[in-house]
Amino acid sequence: MLEVAAAILGYAGAAVIAAAYFANQRGKLASDDWRFPAANLLGSCGVLLSLAVQPNLPSILIELFWAGISIYGLVRSLGAR
């Protein structure tokens, strides 16, 4: 049951990241808009939660970097307001 919930969180997180990137590429969501790094942070957290159940070190590392960069972007975006 826990593995299924973790997988769902991981898929949802990946979908949020992909949707934010797609919206950015279509010009619908600017990278300096606070919602872009917020979506990336939310997605990364979902993937990280799934990796807590089924660990994979390279994936954990990239998601930690992704989350850190997203936090930087979020702080920068909100600070520019």
PDB file of N, CA, C and O in Angstrom:
ATOM      1  N   MET A   1       0.823  -1.200   0.000  1.00  0.00           N
ATOM      2  CA  MET A   1       0.000   0.000   0.000  1.00  0.00           C
ATOM      3  C   MET A   1       0.867   1.263   0.000  1.00  0.00           C
ATOM      4  O   MET A   1       0.608   2.201  -0.754  1.00  0.00           O
ATOM      5  N   LEU A   2       1.899   1.279   0.853  1.00  0.00           N
ATOM      6  CA  LEU A   2       2.807   2.413   0.924  1.00  0.00           C
ATOM      7  C   LEU A   2       3.543   2.599  -0.400  1.00  0.00           C
ATOM      8  O   LEU A   2       3.756   3.725  -0.850  1.00  0.00           O
ATOM      9  N   GLU A   3       3.924   1.497  -1.012  1.00  0.00           N
ATOM     10  CA  GLU A   3       4.644   1.574  -2.288  1.00  0.00           C
ATOM     11  C   GLU A   3       3.764   2.160  -3.388  1.00  0.00           C
ATOM     12  O   GLU A   3       4.246   2.905  -4.241  1.00  0.00           O
ATOM     13  N   VAL A   4       2.486   1.827  -3.369  1.00  0.00           N
ATOM     14  CA  VAL A   4       1.555   2.362  -4.371  1.00  0.00           C
ATOM     15  C   VAL A   4       1.383   3.864  -4.172  1.00  0.00           C
ATOM     16  O   VAL A   4       1.414   4.628  -5.137  1.00  0.00           O
ATOM     17  N   ALA A   5       1.202   4.289  -2.920  1.00  0.00           N
ATOM     18  CA  ALA A   5       1.053   5.714  -2.624  1.00  0.00           C
ATOM     19  C   ALA A   5       2.314   6.478  -3.008  1.00  0.00           C
ATOM     20  O   ALA A   5       2.232   7.575  -3.559  1.00  0.00           O
ATOM     21  N   ALA A   6       3.478   5.903  -2.720  1.00  0.00           N
ATOM     22  CA  ALA A   6       4.737   6.547  -3.075  1.00  0.00           C
ATOM     23  C   ALA A   6       4.885   6.667  -4.591  1.00  0.00           C
ATOM     24  O   ALA A   6       5.344   7.691  -5.095  1.00  0.00           O
ATOM     25  N   ALA A   7       4.499   5.630  -5.303  1.00  0.00           N
ATOM     26  CA  ALA A   7       4.580   5.670  -6.764  1.00  0.00           C
ATOM     27  C   ALA A   7       3.648   6.746  -7.322  1.00  0.00           C
ATOM     28  O   ALA A   7       4.020   7.462  -8.251  1.00  0.00           O
ATOM     29  N   ILE A   8       2.461   6.863  -6.773  1.00  0.00           N
ATOM     30  CA  ILE A   8       1.517   7.885  -7.219  1.00  0.00           C
ATOM     31  C   ILE A   8       2.093   9.279  -6.988  1.00  0.00           C
ATOM     32  O   ILE A   8       1.992  10.148  -7.853  1.00  0.00           O
ATOM     33  N   LEU A   9       2.699   9.490  -5.817  1.00  0.00           N
ATOM     34  CA  LEU A   9       3.343  10.776  -5.529  1.00  0.00           C
ATOM     35  C   LEU A   9       4.473  11.056  -6.515  1.00  0.00           C
ATOM     36  O   LEU A   9       4.636  12.185  -6.977  1.00  0.00           O
ATOM     37  N   GLY A  10       5.243  10.035  -6.830  1.00  0.00           N
ATOM     38  CA  GLY A  10       6.340  10.193  -7.774  1.00  0.00           C
ATOM     39  C   GLY A  10       5.844  10.549  -9.163  1.00  0.00           C
ATOM     40  O   GLY A  10       6.380  11.454  -9.803  1.00  0.00           O
ATOM     41  N   TYR A  11       4.822   9.841  -9.635  1.00  0.00           N
ATOM     42  CA  TYR A  11       4.248  10.142 -10.952  1.00  0.00           C
ATOM     43  C   TYR A  11       3.646  11.543 -10.980  1.00  0.00           C
ATOM     44  O   TYR A  11       3.828  12.288 -11.943  1.00  0.00           O
ATOM     45  N   ALA A  12       2.929  11.895  -9.915  1.00  0.00           N
ATOM     46  CA  ALA A  12       2.323  13.227  -9.849  1.00  0.00           C
ATOM     47  C   ALA A  12       3.398  14.310  -9.837  1.00  0.00           C
ATOM     48  O   ALA A  12       3.265  15.331 -10.512  1.00  0.00           O
ATOM     49  N   GLY A  13       4.461  14.083  -9.070  1.00  0.00           N
ATOM     50  CA  GLY A  13       5.562  15.042  -9.026  1.00  0.00           C
ATOM     51  C   GLY A  13       6.210  15.225 -10.386  1.00  0.00           C
ATOM     52  O   GLY A  13       6.475  16.349 -10.811  1.00  0.00           O
ATOM     53  N   ALA A  14       6.464  14.119 -11.063  1.00  0.00           N
ATOM     54  CA  ALA A  14       7.050  14.192 -12.405  1.00  0.00           C
ATOM     55  C   ALA A  14       6.120  14.918 -13.363  1.00  0.00           C
ATOM     56  O   ALA A  14       6.578  15.682 -14.213  1.00  0.00           O
ATOM     57  N   ALA A  15       4.829  14.687 -13.235  1.00  0.00           N
ATOM     58  CA  ALA A  15       3.859  15.359 -14.101  1.00  0.00           C
ATOM     59  C   ALA A  15       3.836  16.862 -13.855  1.00  0.00           C
ATOM     60  O   ALA A  15       3.724  17.646 -14.798  1.00  0.00           O
ATOM     61  N   VAL A  16       3.942  17.266 -12.594  1.00  0.00           N
ATOM     62  CA  VAL A  16       3.949  18.700 -12.262  1.00  0.00           C
ATOM     63  C   VAL A  16       5.192  19.368 -12.854  1.00  0.00           C
ATOM     64  O   VAL A  16       5.101  20.455 -13.424  1.00  0.00           O
ATOM     65  N   ILE A  17       6.346  18.721 -12.719  1.00  0.00           N
ATOM     66  CA  ILE A  17       7.585  19.271 -13.276  1.00  0.00           C
ATOM     67  C   ILE A  17       7.475  19.386 -14.799  1.00  0.00           C
ATOM     68  O   ILE A  17       7.816  20.419 -15.375  1.00  0.00           O
ATOM     69  N   ALA A  18       7.004  18.337 -15.435  1.00  0.00           N
ATOM     70  CA  ALA A  18       6.877  18.344 -16.896  1.00  0.00           C
ATOM     71  C   ALA A  18       5.863  19.397 -17.360  1.00  0.00           C
ATOM     72  O   ALA A  18       6.091  20.074 -18.362  1.00  0.00           O
ATOM     73  N   ALA A  19       4.760  19.535 -16.644  1.00  0.00           N
ATOM     74  CA  ALA A  19       3.742  20.521 -17.015  1.00  0.00           C
ATOM     75  C   ALA A  19       4.277  21.944 -16.878  1.00  0.00           C
ATOM     76  O   ALA A  19       4.010  22.796 -17.726  1.00  0.00           O
ATOM     77  N   ALA A  20       5.032  22.200 -15.812  1.00  0.00           N
ATOM     78  CA  ALA A  20       5.618  23.532 -15.627  1.00  0.00           C
ATOM     79  C   ALA A  20       6.617  23.841 -16.732  1.00  0.00           C
ATOM     80  O   ALA A  20       6.647  24.955 -17.254  1.00  0.00           O
ATOM     81  N   TYR A  21       7.419  22.872 -17.081  1.00  0.00           N
ATOM     82  CA  TYR A  21       8.412  23.075 -18.140  1.00  0.00           C
ATOM     83  C   TYR A  21       7.721  23.283 -19.488  1.00  0.00           C
ATOM     84  O   TYR A  21       8.129  24.146 -20.266  1.00  0.00           O
ATOM     85  N   PHE A  22       6.694  22.513 -19.765  1.00  0.00           N
ATOM     86  CA  PHE A  22       5.940  22.660 -21.010  1.00  0.00           C
ATOM     87  C   PHE A  22       5.287  24.038 -21.075  1.00  0.00           C
ATOM     88  O   PHE A  22       5.333  24.697 -22.113  1.00  0.00           O
ATOM     89  N   ALA A  23       4.681  24.476 -19.975  1.00  0.00           N
ATOM     90  CA  ALA A  23       4.064  25.802 -19.932  1.00  0.00           C
ATOM     91  C   ALA A  23       5.115  26.890 -20.150  1.00  0.00           C
ATOM     92  O   ALA A  23       4.845  27.891 -20.814  1.00  0.00           O
ATOM     93  N   ASN A  24       6.298  26.696 -19.600  1.00  0.00           N
ATOM     94  CA  ASN A  24       7.386  27.640 -19.799  1.00  0.00           C
ATOM     95  C   ASN A  24       7.797  27.695 -21.270  1.00  0.00           C
ATOM     96  O   ASN A  24       7.990  28.778 -21.823  1.00  0.00           O
ATOM     97  N   GLN A  25       7.929  26.549 -21.890  1.00  0.00           N
ATOM     98  CA  GLN A  25       8.342  26.493 -23.286  1.00  0.00           C
ATOM     99  C   GLN A  25       7.290  27.069 -24.225  1.00  0.00           C
ATOM    100  O   GLN A  25       7.629  27.590 -25.288  1.00  0.00           O
ATOM    101  N   ARG A  26       6.041  26.984 -23.852  1.00  0.00           N
ATOM    102  CA  ARG A  26       4.953  27.540 -24.666  1.00  0.00           C
ATOM    103  C   ARG A  26       4.763  29.028 -24.427  1.00  0.00           C
ATOM    104  O   ARG A  26       3.953  29.669 -25.096  1.00  0.00           O
ATOM    105  N   GLY A  27       5.514  29.582 -23.468  1.00  0.00           N
ATOM    106  CA  GLY A  27       5.390  31.005 -23.171  1.00  0.00           C
ATOM    107  C   GLY A  27       4.226  31.332 -22.259  1.00  0.00           C
ATOM    108  O   GLY A  27       3.845  32.496 -22.133  1.00  0.00           O
ATOM    109  N   LYS A  28       3.661  30.328 -21.626  1.00  0.00           N
ATOM    110  CA  LYS A  28       2.511  30.518 -20.738  1.00  0.00           C
ATOM    111  C   LYS A  28       2.917  30.739 -19.283  1.00  0.00           C
ATOM    112  O   LYS A  28       2.121  31.224 -18.480  1.00  0.00           O
ATOM    113  N   LEU A  29       4.154  30.384 -18.945  1.00  0.00           N
ATOM    114  CA  LEU A  29       4.638  30.513 -17.572  1.00  0.00           C
ATOM    115  C   LEU A  29       6.104  30.917 -17.619  1.00  0.00           C
ATOM    116  O   LEU A  29       6.971  30.110 -17.954  1.00  0.00           O
ATOM    117  N   ALA A  30       6.369  32.161 -17.284  1.00  0.00           N
ATOM    118  CA  ALA A  30       7.738  32.675 -17.334  1.00  0.00           C
ATOM    119  C   ALA A  30       8.585  32.055 -16.224  1.00  0.00           C
ATOM    120  O   ALA A  30       8.083  31.748 -15.143  1.00  0.00           O
ATOM    121  N   SER A  31       9.846  31.880 -16.500  1.00  0.00           N
ATOM    122  CA  SER A  31      10.728  31.276 -15.498  1.00  0.00           C
ATOM    123  C   SER A  31      10.952  32.190 -14.299  1.00  0.00           C
ATOM    124  O   SER A  31      11.353  31.717 -13.236  1.00  0.00           O
ATOM    125  N   ASP A  32      10.701  33.493 -14.449  1.00  0.00           N
ATOM    126  CA  ASP A  32      10.847  34.391 -13.308  1.00  0.00           C
ATOM    127  C   ASP A  32       9.534  34.611 -12.551  1.00  0.00           C
ATOM    128  O   ASP A  32       9.486  35.387 -11.596  1.00  0.00           O
ATOM    129  N   ASP A  33       8.475  33.931 -12.979  1.00  0.00           N
ATOM    130  CA  ASP A  33       7.194  33.935 -12.267  1.00  0.00           C
ATOM    131  C   ASP A  33       7.331  32.973 -11.084  1.00  0.00           C
ATOM    132  O   ASP A  33       7.826  31.859 -11.257  1.00  0.00           O
ATOM    133  N   TRP A  34       6.908  33.374  -9.907  1.00  0.00           N
ATOM    134  CA  TRP A  34       7.078  32.556  -8.705  1.00  0.00           C
ATOM    135  C   TRP A  34       6.429  31.180  -8.837  1.00  0.00           C
ATOM    136  O   TRP A  34       6.837  30.233  -8.165  1.00  0.00           O
ATOM    137  N   ARG A  35       5.431  31.071  -9.690  1.00  0.00           N
ATOM    138  CA  ARG A  35       4.736  29.787  -9.840  1.00  0.00           C
ATOM    139  C   ARG A  35       5.604  28.723 -10.508  1.00  0.00           C
ATOM    140  O   ARG A  35       5.414  27.530 -10.272  1.00  0.00           O
ATOM    141  N   PHE A  36       6.559  29.149 -11.340  1.00  0.00           N
ATOM    142  CA  PHE A  36       7.425  28.187 -12.022  1.00  0.00           C
ATOM    143  C   PHE A  36       8.338  27.455 -11.028  1.00  0.00           C
ATOM    144  O   PHE A  36       8.323  26.225 -11.002  1.00  0.00           O
ATOM    145  N   PRO A  37       9.134  28.163 -10.209  1.00  0.00           N
ATOM    146  CA  PRO A  37       9.937  27.417  -9.237  1.00  0.00           C
ATOM    147  C   PRO A  37       9.087  26.728  -8.169  1.00  0.00           C
ATOM    148  O   PRO A  37       9.486  25.691  -7.639  1.00  0.00           O
ATOM    149  N   ALA A  38       7.927  27.292  -7.849  1.00  0.00           N
ATOM    150  CA  ALA A  38       7.049  26.642  -6.863  1.00  0.00           C
ATOM    151  C   ALA A  38       6.552  25.298  -7.389  1.00  0.00           C
ATOM    152  O   ALA A  38       6.516  24.313  -6.651  1.00  0.00           O
ATOM    153  N   ALA A  39       6.171  25.259  -8.661  1.00  0.00           N
ATOM    154  CA  ALA A  39       5.729  24.000  -9.266  1.00  0.00           C
ATOM    155  C   ALA A  39       6.867  22.995  -9.314  1.00  0.00           C
ATOM    156  O   ALA A  39       6.668  21.808  -9.057  1.00  0.00           O
ATOM    157  N   ASN A  40       8.055  23.472  -9.644  1.00  0.00           N
ATOM    158  CA  ASN A  40       9.210  22.581  -9.687  1.00  0.00           C
ATOM    159  C   ASN A  40       9.547  22.040  -8.297  1.00  0.00           C
ATOM    160  O   ASN A  40       9.904  20.870  -8.154  1.00  0.00           O
ATOM    161  N   LEU A  41       9.436  22.881  -7.286  1.00  0.00           N
ATOM    162  CA  LEU A  41       9.698  22.432  -5.918  1.00  0.00           C
ATOM    163  C   LEU A  41       8.651  21.412  -5.474  1.00  0.00           C
ATOM    164  O   LEU A  41       8.989  20.393  -4.871  1.00  0.00           O
ATOM    165  N   LEU A  42       7.397  21.683  -5.768  1.00  0.00           N
ATOM    166  CA  LEU A  42       6.321  20.743  -5.420  1.00  0.00           C
ATOM    167  C   LEU A  42       6.542  19.394  -6.112  1.00  0.00           C
ATOM    168  O   LEU A  42       6.439  18.339  -5.486  1.00  0.00           O
ATOM    169  N   GLY A  43       6.844  19.445  -7.398  1.00  0.00           N
ATOM    170  CA  GLY A  43       7.087  18.216  -8.142  1.00  0.00           C
ATOM    171  C   GLY A  43       8.284  17.450  -7.622  1.00  0.00           C
ATOM    172  O   GLY A  43       8.240  16.228  -7.484  1.00  0.00           O
ATOM    173  N   SER A  44       9.350  18.173  -7.335  1.00  0.00           N
ATOM    174  CA  SER A  44      10.551  17.535  -6.819  1.00  0.00           C
ATOM    175  C   SER A  44      10.290  16.860  -5.468  1.00  0.00           C
ATOM    176  O   SER A  44      10.799  15.771  -5.201  1.00  0.00           O
ATOM    177  N   CYS A  45       9.505  17.508  -4.634  1.00  0.00           N
ATOM    178  CA  CYS A  45       9.173  16.909  -3.335  1.00  0.00           C
ATOM    179  C   CYS A  45       8.368  15.623  -3.513  1.00  0.00           C
ATOM    180  O   CYS A  45       8.571  14.659  -2.775  1.00  0.00           O
ATOM    181  N   GLY A  46       7.468  15.604  -4.474  1.00  0.00           N
ATOM    182  CA  GLY A  46       6.712  14.385  -4.750  1.00  0.00           C
ATOM    183  C   GLY A  46       7.612  13.249  -5.187  1.00  0.00           C
ATOM    184  O   GLY A  46       7.470  12.116  -4.726  1.00  0.00           O
ATOM    185  N   VAL A  47       8.540  13.559  -6.081  1.00  0.00           N
ATOM    186  CA  VAL A  47       9.487  12.533  -6.536  1.00  0.00           C
ATOM    187  C   VAL A  47      10.378  12.077  -5.380  1.00  0.00           C
ATOM    188  O   VAL A  47      10.631  10.882  -5.227  1.00  0.00           O
ATOM    189  N   LEU A  48      10.852  13.020  -4.569  1.00  0.00           N
ATOM    190  CA  LEU A  48      11.701  12.655  -3.422  1.00  0.00           C
ATOM    191  C   LEU A  48      10.958  11.760  -2.430  1.00  0.00           C
ATOM    192  O   LEU A  48      11.542  10.830  -1.873  1.00  0.00           O
ATOM    193  N   LEU A  49       9.688  12.035  -2.211  1.00  0.00           N
ATOM    194  CA  LEU A  49       8.906  11.183  -1.301  1.00  0.00           C
ATOM    195  C   LEU A  49       8.806   9.763  -1.852  1.00  0.00           C
ATOM    196  O   LEU A  49       8.875   8.793  -1.097  1.00  0.00           O
ATOM    197  N   SER A  50       8.644   9.646  -3.151  1.00  0.00           N
ATOM    198  CA  SER A  50       8.586   8.300  -3.735  1.00  0.00           C
ATOM    199  C   SER A  50       9.942   7.609  -3.624  1.00  0.00           C
ATOM    200  O   SER A  50      10.012   6.391  -3.458  1.00  0.00           O
ATOM    201  N   LEU A  51      11.014   8.386  -3.714  1.00  0.00           N
ATOM    202  CA  LEU A  51      12.358   7.811  -3.610  1.00  0.00           C
ATOM    203  C   LEU A  51      12.701   7.398  -2.181  1.00  0.00           C
ATOM    204  O   LEU A  51      13.636   6.626  -1.965  1.00  0.00           O
ATOM    205  N   ALA A  52      11.957   7.902  -1.215  1.00  0.00           N
ATOM    206  CA  ALA A  52      12.173   7.467   0.169  1.00  0.00           C
ATOM    207  C   ALA A  52      11.750   6.015   0.347  1.00  0.00           C
ATOM    208  O   ALA A  52      12.273   5.308   1.209  1.00  0.00           O
ATOM    209  N   VAL A  53      10.796   5.575  -0.475  1.00  0.00           N
ATOM    210  CA  VAL A  53      10.303   4.200  -0.386  1.00  0.00           C
ATOM    211  C   VAL A  53      11.138   3.262  -1.248  1.00  0.00           C
ATOM    212  O   VAL A  53      11.440   2.137  -0.850  1.00  0.00           O
ATOM    213  N   GLN A  54      11.505   3.737  -2.430  1.00  0.00           N
ATOM    214  CA  GLN A  54      12.351   2.942  -3.327  1.00  0.00           C
ATOM    215  C   GLN A  54      13.547   3.795  -3.730  1.00  0.00           C
ATOM    216  O   GLN A  54      13.531   4.439  -4.779  1.00  0.00           O
ATOM    217  N   PRO A  55      14.590   3.797  -2.891  1.00  0.00           N
ATOM    218  CA  PRO A  55      15.727   4.691  -3.111  1.00  0.00           C
ATOM    219  C   PRO A  55      16.518   4.379  -4.380  1.00  0.00           C
ATOM    220  O   PRO A  55      16.664   3.230  -4.797  1.00  0.00           O
ATOM    221  N   ASN A  56      17.014   5.454  -4.964  1.00  0.00           N
ATOM    222  CA  ASN A  56      17.901   5.396  -6.117  1.00  0.00           C
ATOM    223  C   ASN A  56      18.788   6.628  -5.977  1.00  0.00           C
ATOM    224  O   ASN A  56      18.332   7.747  -6.214  1.00  0.00           O
ATOM    225  N   LEU A  57      20.044   6.438  -5.598  1.00  0.00           N
ATOM    226  CA  LEU A  57      20.908   7.550  -5.235  1.00  0.00           C
ATOM    227  C   LEU A  57      21.041   8.606  -6.331  1.00  0.00           C
ATOM    228  O   LEU A  57      20.912   9.790  -6.019  1.00  0.00           O
ATOM    229  N   PRO A  58      21.289   8.257  -7.592  1.00  0.00           N
ATOM    230  CA  PRO A  58      21.383   9.312  -8.603  1.00  0.00           C
ATOM    231  C   PRO A  58      20.096  10.133  -8.726  1.00  0.00           C
ATOM    232  O   PRO A  58      20.156  11.349  -8.910  1.00  0.00           O
ATOM    233  N   SER A  59      18.954   9.491  -8.628  1.00  0.00           N
ATOM    234  CA  SER A  59      17.682  10.213  -8.706  1.00  0.00           C
ATOM    235  C   SER A  59      17.473  11.096  -7.484  1.00  0.00           C
ATOM    236  O   SER A  59      16.959  12.209  -7.599  1.00  0.00           O
ATOM    237  N   ILE A  60      17.866  10.609  -6.330  1.00  0.00           N
ATOM    238  CA  ILE A  60      17.758  11.420  -5.108  1.00  0.00           C
ATOM    239  C   ILE A  60      18.627  12.664  -5.245  1.00  0.00           C
ATOM    240  O   ILE A  60      18.191  13.765  -4.909  1.00  0.00           O
ATOM    241  N   LEU A  61      19.844  12.498  -5.731  1.00  0.00           N
ATOM    242  CA  LEU A  61      20.747  13.641  -5.882  1.00  0.00           C
ATOM    243  C   LEU A  61      20.192  14.682  -6.846  1.00  0.00           C
ATOM    244  O   LEU A  61      20.213  15.874  -6.542  1.00  0.00           O
ATOM    245  N   ILE A  62      19.700  14.255  -7.996  1.00  0.00           N
ATOM    246  CA  ILE A  62      19.183  15.227  -8.962  1.00  0.00           C
ATOM    247  C   ILE A  62      17.954  15.934  -8.413  1.00  0.00           C
ATOM    248  O   ILE A  62      17.775  17.128  -8.653  1.00  0.00           O
ATOM    249  N   GLU A  63      17.109  15.227  -7.687  1.00  0.00           N
ATOM    250  CA  GLU A  63      15.924  15.865  -7.119  1.00  0.00           C
ATOM    251  C   GLU A  63      16.292  16.832  -5.994  1.00  0.00           C
ATOM    252  O   GLU A  63      15.635  17.859  -5.825  1.00  0.00           O
ATOM    253  N   LEU A  64      17.332  16.516  -5.225  1.00  0.00           N
ATOM    254  CA  LEU A  64      17.795  17.462  -4.203  1.00  0.00           C
ATOM    255  C   LEU A  64      18.323  18.739  -4.851  1.00  0.00           C
ATOM    256  O   LEU A  64      18.030  19.842  -4.389  1.00  0.00           O
ATOM    257  N   PHE A  65      19.101  18.585  -5.922  1.00  0.00           N
ATOM    258  CA  PHE A  65      19.567  19.763  -6.656  1.00  0.00           C
ATOM    259  C   PHE A  65      18.377  20.526  -7.245  1.00  0.00           C
ATOM    260  O   PHE A  65      18.332  21.754  -7.178  1.00  0.00           O
ATOM    261  N   TRP A  66      17.424  19.806  -7.816  1.00  0.00           N
ATOM    262  CA  TRP A  66      16.242  20.419  -8.416  1.00  0.00           C
ATOM    263  C   TRP A  66      15.473  21.221  -7.364  1.00  0.00           C
ATOM    264  O   TRP A  66      15.040  22.344  -7.623  1.00  0.00           O
ATOM    265  N   ALA A  67      15.311  20.642  -6.192  1.00  0.00           N
ATOM    266  CA  ALA A  67      14.603  21.330  -5.109  1.00  0.00           C
ATOM    267  C   ALA A  67      15.386  22.554  -4.646  1.00  0.00           C
ATOM    268  O   ALA A  67      14.803  23.616  -4.429  1.00  0.00           O
ATOM    269  N   GLY A  68      16.692  22.416  -4.495  1.00  0.00           N
ATOM    270  CA  GLY A  68      17.520  23.545  -4.066  1.00  0.00           C
ATOM    271  C   GLY A  68      17.480  24.695  -5.057  1.00  0.00           C
ATOM    272  O   GLY A  68      17.348  25.854  -4.664  1.00  0.00           O
ATOM    273  N   ILE A  69      17.592  24.383  -6.330  1.00  0.00           N
ATOM    274  CA  ILE A  69      17.531  25.414  -7.364  1.00  0.00           C
ATOM    275  C   ILE A  69      16.134  26.050  -7.383  1.00  0.00           C
ATOM    276  O   ILE A  69      16.001  27.257  -7.587  1.00  0.00           O
ATOM    277  N   SER A  70      15.115  25.247  -7.173  1.00  0.00           N
ATOM    278  CA  SER A  70      13.745  25.768  -7.135  1.00  0.00           C
ATOM    279  C   SER A  70      13.542  26.706  -5.958  1.00  0.00           C
ATOM    280  O   SER A  70      12.876  27.734  -6.088  1.00  0.00           O
ATOM    281  N   ILE A  71      14.107  26.362  -4.818  1.00  0.00           N
ATOM    282  CA  ILE A  71      14.016  27.243  -3.641  1.00  0.00           C
ATOM    283  C   ILE A  71      14.726  28.564  -3.931  1.00  0.00           C
ATOM    284  O   ILE A  71      14.208  29.635  -3.615  1.00  0.00           O
ATOM    285  N   TYR A  72      15.906  28.482  -4.530  1.00  0.00           N
ATOM    286  CA  TYR A  72      16.635  29.699  -4.926  1.00  0.00           C
ATOM    287  C   TYR A  72      15.766  30.555  -5.857  1.00  0.00           C
ATOM    288  O   TYR A  72      15.635  31.761  -5.646  1.00  0.00           O
ATOM    289  N   GLY A  73      15.182  29.942  -6.874  1.00  0.00           N
ATOM    290  CA  GLY A  73      14.346  30.677  -7.819  1.00  0.00           C
ATOM    291  C   GLY A  73      13.111  31.266  -7.171  1.00  0.00           C
ATOM    292  O   GLY A  73      12.699  32.377  -7.501  1.00  0.00           O
ATOM    293  N   LEU A  74      12.524  30.527  -6.255  1.00  0.00           N
ATOM    294  CA  LEU A  74      11.333  31.007  -5.556  1.00  0.00           C
ATOM    295  C   LEU A  74      11.675  32.214  -4.682  1.00  0.00           C
ATOM    296  O   LEU A  74      10.959  33.215  -4.694  1.00  0.00           O
ATOM    297  N   VAL A  75      12.759  32.119  -3.931  1.00  0.00           N
ATOM    298  CA  VAL A  75      13.189  33.243  -3.080  1.00  0.00           C
ATOM    299  C   VAL A  75      13.519  34.460  -3.946  1.00  0.00           C
ATOM    300  O   VAL A  75      13.134  35.584  -3.623  1.00  0.00           O
ATOM    301  N   ARG A  76      14.221  34.231  -5.028  1.00  0.00           N
ATOM    302  CA  ARG A  76      14.596  35.322  -5.931  1.00  0.00           C
ATOM    303  C   ARG A  76      13.353  35.962  -6.556  1.00  0.00           C
ATOM    304  O   ARG A  76      13.257  37.186  -6.646  1.00  0.00           O
ATOM    305  N   SER A  77      12.421  35.144  -6.978  1.00  0.00           N
ATOM    306  CA  SER A  77      11.194  35.641  -7.597  1.00  0.00           C
ATOM    307  C   SER A  77      10.357  36.443  -6.604  1.00  0.00           C
ATOM    308  O   SER A  77       9.870  37.526  -6.929  1.00  0.00           O
ATOM    309  N   LEU A  78      10.195  35.919  -5.416  1.00  0.00           N
ATOM    310  CA  LEU A  78       9.390  36.624  -4.414  1.00  0.00           C
ATOM    311  C   LEU A  78      10.107  37.859  -3.891  1.00  0.00           C
ATOM    312  O   LEU A  78       9.464  38.835  -3.505  1.00  0.00           O
ATOM    313  N   GLY A  79      11.443  37.822  -3.875  1.00  0.00           N
ATOM    314  CA  GLY A  79      12.213  38.985  -3.433  1.00  0.00           C
ATOM    315  C   GLY A  79      12.173  40.130  -4.429  1.00  0.00           C
ATOM    316  O   GLY A  79      12.358  41.287  -4.053  1.00  0.00           O
ATOM    317  N   ALA A  80      11.932  39.818  -5.696  1.00  0.00           N
ATOM    318  CA  ALA A  80      11.883  40.830  -6.737  1.00  0.00           C
ATOM    319  C   ALA A  80      10.552  41.589  -6.734  1.00  0.00           C
ATOM    320  O   ALA A  80      10.411  42.590  -7.436  1.00  0.00           O
ATOM    321  N   ARG A  81       9.599  41.131  -5.964  1.00  0.00           N
ATOM    322  CA  ARG A  81       8.279  41.772  -5.939  1.00  0.00           C
ATOM    323  C   ARG A  81       8.346  43.043  -5.209  1.00  0.00           C
ATOM    324  O   ARG A  81       7.335  43.734  -5.078  1.00  0.00           O
TER     325      ARG A  81
END
